[in-house]
């Protein structure tokens, strides 16, 4: 699933080159970036919400099968739709293993990743604020129709069929990431829900009679998703414009310099 950013109405721009001085950023002690050619599509991306696998501990950042768009997203702690760059950033995939000299915060690991992208991929960028068409996710009048998870562990998405899926231990932020990839429009969470939840979604009844998946997506994905969110989750997507930060990639190489 891909995310398309609608870009309209520049509201405020930080000058190009701002925050591009990498010398002041902390650096990893050692880092390895290698191309990953094993990605076969679909299920892995769904399971991990856009990045196939990412793990963080106090000394190490590991990303498996990640796109350059995903790297920028993690480095700047933003959503996928906030990254604006060439389309091929969604295609090339890499395995990244980076270790700090000592335990650091997750924020510092992200700053180290910014420096790594600048050094290995020659990333340059600037930041802008733009007024974008978006959805705001809120709780419906009757409240959410799902419950907090009673199990422990990481987020998991389990496809049951082409039209059904169960999400276990999901935060609303993770659900928003998945919805954003489907609707291709920024979604801002204003539900106030802060737990981890078990959610099951079944799109079957919303599909046109006789619909054939082999012919592509249904004719009105947006209407189907919005109906399911409201009727099955007890949430609501309100359409409005939202002022959002974006990282604009001015330059990035397709392949890293040698490790």
N, C-alpha and C positions, 0 to 999 in steps of 0.2 A: 504494500500500500504506500502510496506516495503522497506527499504534502505539497500543495501548490499555494504559494503566498500571493495574495492580491495586494499590489502596492499602489496606494493612492495618497495624494495630499501630504507632501512633506511638511511636517508641522515645526520640527526643530531639528537642527543638524549639529552634531559635534564635528569639528573640523577633521578632515582626513589626516591620519597620522596620529591622532590622539590615542594614548594608551598603547602605542606601538613600540615604545622603548623597552626592549626585553631585558636589558642589563639589570634593571631594578627588580625583576621578577625572580623568585626562588627557582632553583634548578634541581632536577633529579640527579642523583649520583650516577646512576647508569640507566639506560633506556634502550629498548630494542623495538623496532617497527618493521614488520615483515608483511608482504602481500598475502592475502588469504584468497585462495581460488576455490575453496571447497563449498561455498555457499550455494545451496540448491533452491532457496526461495521459501516463501510462505510461512510455514508453521513456526520456525525459529523466531522470525521477526514478530509474529503475533504473541509468542510466549513471553518475550521480554520487552514488548512495547517499543520497538523501533531499533534497539541496539541488541544484537544477539546475545551477548553476555558481557557484563561489566561488574567487576568486584573492586571494592575499596577497603583497605585496612590502613592503620596508622603509618605504614612505611611504604605501601605499594599500591599502584594503580594498574589494573589489568583489564584490557578490553579485547574481546575476541570477535572477529568478523564485523568490525565496525566500519562505517563509511566515514569519509572526511567530514561530511555534514554532521554526523554523529559526534565526531571528535570535537568539532567547534561547539556544538551544543553542550557537551559536557564541560569543556574548558571554560565557557562563559556562563554556565549555569542558567541556560535559557531553554525555551521550547524550540522544537524543530521549525515551526513557522517563523521564528525570529531570526533564523539564519538565511541570508540572501546571498547566493553565489551561483556559479555555473552548475548546470544540470548534472554534469558528470560527477560532481561531488556525492551524488546518491549512488554511484555505480561502483567505483573502485573500493575494495574492502581490505582491511588490514588487521593484524594482530599486534597489539601494543602491550608491552610489559615494561613498567618503569618503577624504579625503586629510589626512595629518598634516603639520604644518609642517616636520618634519625626519624623517630615518630613525629608526624606533623598532623595538622588538622586537614579535614577533607577540603576546605577552602584553599589551603596552601597547595594541595595536590592538584587542584584545578588550575591554580595560577602556574604551577610547574608545567602543566599540560599546555597552557597558552605559550609558554616559552619554548617548549619542545616543538610545537607546530611551527613557530616562527623560525626556529633553527633548522629543522629537518625538512619542512615543506615550504619555507620562505613565505609564510602567511603574513600578509598585511591586510589591514581592515580599518574601517571607521564605524562609528555608531550613529544611529539616527533614531528619532522618535517619530512615529507615523500614526496617523489616525486611520485605523483599519476596520473594515466590516468584520464583525465578530459575533459569537454567541456567548451569552453569560449563562452558566449553569446554576440554577437555583432549585431549592426544594419545593415540590408541588404542595398544593393546599392540604392534601391528606398525609403528607410526610413520606419519607422514603419507604419503599416496599422491599427492602433487603435488610439483613441483620449483620451485626459484627461477627467476624469469624471467631470460632472457638479453638481453632488449631493454630499452631505456631509454624513459622517458616517463611520462606520468600514468596513473593507474588507468583501465581501460576495461572496460565490460561489454557484451558483444555477444550479443544473443539470436539463437539459431540457429533455434529454433522455439518453440512455446508451452511446450514441456517441456524445452528444452535451452538452455544458455547457457555462454559462455566468458568468464572473467574474466582479464584480463591485467594484470600488474604490481600485483596486489592485496596489500595488507597484511592480516594477520589481523584487525586492527581494522576495516578496511573490509568484510571478509566478515562479521564480527560485526554490524556495522550493518545489513547486508542481512538476515541471519538474524533479527535483532531485529524488523525491520519485518514479516517473514513470520509469525513465531511470536507476536508481540505480548507477549513476556515479556522482561525484562532478561536479558542474556547477559554473563557476565564471562569475559574471556579469561585462561586460565591455561595456555596451550600453551607459552609461552616462545619462540614463533617470531617472529622480528623482521625477516625479509626481505620481499621482494616476490615474489609467486608467480603462476604461470599455472595456472588451475584450470578444469576443465570439469565441468559437472554435467548429468546427463540423468535426468529424473524419469519418463520414459516407462514403464519397467517397473514402477513403483510404483503407477501409476494403475489403478483398477478397469477390468475389461474392458468395452469399449463406452462408456467415460466420454466425455461431451460437454461441452466447455469452455463452450459457450453457456448451459449450465444453472447456471453458477457454479463456485466452487472445489470440489475433491474433498472427500469426506466427512471425511477425517481428515488434514488438512494437517500437523498436528504429527507424526504417525507417519511420514508420507512423508518429511518433511524430516529427521527424526532418523535414519531408515534410510539416506538418501542421504549424510548427513554422515559416518556411521560406515563405510558400505560403499564409498563413492566417494572420500571425502576422507581416510579413516583417522583421523578425529577422533571425539570422543564428547561428548555433552551430558549432564552429570549434573545432576539436579534437586536443588535445595536452597534454603534461605532465605539471603539476603545482605543485610547492612546497607548501604543506599545513600543518598547525598546526593540531595536533590531541591530544585529551585527552584520554589516555589509562587507563581504569578502572582496577586497580590491584585487588581490593576487594570491594564488596558491598553486604549488606545483602538483602534478599528478602523482609523482613518485618521490619518496623521501631520499635525501642524500644518504650515503652509506652509514650504517650503525657504527 
